[in-house]
């Protein structure tokens, strides 16, 4: 695997790990039934912590995303057929994830969860936050699936390149064997009777 593919896989894996940390909140609203007010408050508190987090974390994540995007675009610039197919799909999924996160996740977190009303876990959950909390869990799941697709495409690219390399090696061995056979015939003198 080349250095560019390694960078893409590492960046994508890192971003998936960052999304998986949201499982603490997302599992309460997306995967457990019934969705109670207590679970919604717990998820909202988690998102509130994210909204109030230090800006340096967001800049760091933006740098990681930029590194991944630039690396995929750089690979696509080679113009090889495998790169066009695998990296083209990777760019689409990676770009879709970034755009979706920028326009669907971050605005919801900043607008709805920067300040939460005073409450107890048993208090009724406000309707104005209910859909936002449920949407965040769904959006995180969609982004995770798209980034998993990037990993699958990069694995497919590696497998295709490996198969091509193995075929090239086999062809070189056949040519070497033919050449060796021709040389050995040329060295043996013709015996005339």
C-alpha positions in Angstrom: 0.0 0.0 0.0 1.4 3.4 -1.0 1.9 6.3 1.3 -1.1 8.2 0.0 -3.4 5.2 0.6 -2.0 4.8 4.0 -2.7 8.4 4.9 -6.3 8.2 3.6 -6.9 5.0 5.6 -5.4 6.5 8.8 -7.3 9.8 8.4 -10.6 7.9 7.7 -10.0 5.6 10.6 -9.3 8.5 12.9 -12.5 10.3 11.8 -14.5 7.1 12.3 -13.1 6.8 15.8 -14.1 10.4 16.5 -17.6 9.6 15.3 -17.8 6.4 17.4 -17.2 8.5 20.5 -20.6 9.9 20.0 -22.0 6.4 20.6 -22.4 7.4 24.2 -25.3 9.7 23.2 -26.4 8.2 19.9 -27.0 4.8 21.3 -29.5 6.2 23.8 -31.6 7.8 21.1 -31.1 5.6 18.0 -30.7 2.0 19.3 -32.7 1.8 22.5 -36.4 1.7 22.8 -38.4 3.4 24.1 -36.7 6.8 23.8 -37.3 8.3 27.3 -36.9 11.8 28.5 -34.0 10.7 30.7 -32.1 9.3 27.7 -32.8 12.4 25.7 -31.5 14.6 28.5 -28.4 12.5 28.8 -27.7 12.8 25.0 -28.4 16.5 25.1 -25.9 17.0 27.9 -23.3 15.2 25.9 -23.9 17.4 22.8 -23.8 20.4 25.1 -20.3 19.4 26.2 -19.3 19.2 22.6 -20.8 22.6 21.8 -18.8 24.2 24.7 -15.6 22.4 23.9 -12.4 24.2 23.1 -12.1 25.6 19.6 -8.6 24.0 19.2 -10.2 20.6 19.0 -12.4 21.7 16.0 -9.4 23.2 14.3 -7.4 20.0 14.8 -10.3 18.0 13.3 -10.5 20.4 10.4 -6.8 19.9 9.7 -7.2 16.1 9.7 -10.2 16.3 7.3 -8.2 18.6 5.0 -5.2 16.2 5.0 -7.5 13.3 4.0 -9.2 15.3 1.3 -6.0 16.6 -0.2 -4.4 13.2 -0.2 -7.4 11.6 -2.0 -7.4 14.4 -4.6 -3.7 13.9 -5.0 -4.1 10.2 -5.7 -6.9 11.0 -8.2 -4.6 13.3 -10.1 -2.5 10.3 -11.2 -5.1 9.5 -13.8 -4.7 5.7 -13.5 -7.9 3.7 -14.1 -7.8 2.2 -10.6 -7.3 5.6 -9.0 -10.3 7.0 -11.0 -12.6 4.3 -9.8 -11.6 3.8 -6.2 -10.4 7.3 -5.4 -13.3 8.8 -7.3 -15.7 6.9 -5.1 -13.7 7.7 -2.0 -13.8 11.4 -2.8 -17.5 11.3 -3.3 -18.1 9.5 0.1 -15.5 11.6 1.9 -16.8 14.9 0.5 -20.4 13.9 1.2 -19.5 13.2 4.8 -17.7 16.5 5.2 -20.5 18.5 3.6 -23.2 16.6 5.6 -21.3 17.2 8.8 -20.7 20.9 8.1 -24.3 21.6 7.1 -26.3 19.2 9.2 -24.4 18.3 12.4 -22.3 21.3 13.4 -25.1 23.9 13.0 -27.5 21.8 15.1 -25.0 21.3 17.9 -24.0 25.0 18.0 -27.6 26.3 17.6 -29.5 23.9 19.8 -27.0 22.7 22.5 -24.8 25.6 23.3 -27.2 26.4 26.2 -29.6 24.0 27.8 -32.4 25.0 30.1 -32.1 24.1 33.8 -33.5 20.6 34.3 -33.3 17.3 36.1 -33.1 14.0 34.2 -36.7 13.2 35.1 -38.0 16.5 33.7 -40.0 16.4 30.5 -37.7 16.9 27.5 -38.5 20.0 25.4 -40.1 19.3 22.0 -37.8 21.9 20.4 -34.7 19.7 21.3 -36.3 16.3 20.6 -36.0 16.3 16.8 -32.5 17.9 16.9 -31.3 15.2 19.3 -32.7 12.4 17.2 -31.4 13.9 14.0 -27.8 14.1 15.4 -27.8 10.4 16.1 -29.0 9.7 12.5 -26.5 12.1 11.0 -23.6 10.5 12.9 -24.7 7.1 11.7 -24.9 8.3 8.0 -21.4 9.8 8.3 -20.0 6.6 9.8 -21.4 4.5 7.0 -20.0 6.8 4.4 -16.5 6.8 6.0 -16.7 3.0 6.2 -17.3 3.0 2.5 -14.1 5.0 2.0 -12.2 2.3 3.9 -13.9 -0.4 1.7 -12.9 1.4 -1.5 -9.3 1.8 -0.3 -9.2 -1.9 0.5 -10.6 -2.7 -2.9 -7.9 -0.5 -4.5 -5.2 -2.3 -2.5 -6.5 -5.7 -3.5 -6.8 -4.7 -7.2 -3.2 -3.3 -7.2 -1.9 -6.4 -5.5 -3.6 -8.6 -8.1 -2.1 -6.6 -10.9 1.4 -6.8 -9.3 1.1 -10.6 -8.9 0.0 -10.9 -12.5 3.0 -8.8 -13.6 5.4 -10.9 -11.5 4.0 -14.1 -13.0 4.4 -12.7 -16.5 8.0 -11.7 -15.8 8.7 -15.2 -14.5 7.2 -16.8 -17.7 9.3 -14.5 -19.9 12.5 -15.3 -17.9 11.8 -19.0 -18.2 11.3 -18.7 -22.0 14.5 -16.6 -22.3 16.4 -19.1 -20.2 15.1 -22.0 -22.3 16.2 -20.2 -25.5 19.7 -19.5 -24.1 20.2 -23.1 -23.0 19.2 -24.3 -26.5 21.6 -21.9 -28.1 24.5 -23.2 -25.9 23.9 -26.8 -26.7 25.7 -27.8 -29.9 23.8 -29.5 -32.6 25.0 -33.1 -32.9 24.8 -34.3 -36.5 25.0 -38.0 -37.1 
